[in-house]
Amino acid sequence: MRIKVEPSSKGYGVKLLGDKIVVMVKEDPVQGKANEDLIRFLCKKMDIPESKVRVVSGIKSRNKLVEILEDFTLEEVKRRLEL
């Protein structure tokens, strides 16, 4: 799933921007903290363990490819993220 991350946000949130999922996280993009915050937030929203989500590419970019190790369709992911 392709995600655009907005680090250093005032709060957490998720929205659709065209066909991209945009996720706001509070942590700064320093030493992987925003990536960790992204994973925690996604897992909490989707009610899955953190071990089931990982950033595949875009570690140092705002545009990321995130892998969810569950048998979810894109529609199920959107539903769980309340999009």
Helices and strands as residue ranges (DSSP letters): E 2-6, E 13-17, E 20-24, H 33-46, G 50-52, E 53-57, E 63-68, H 74-80
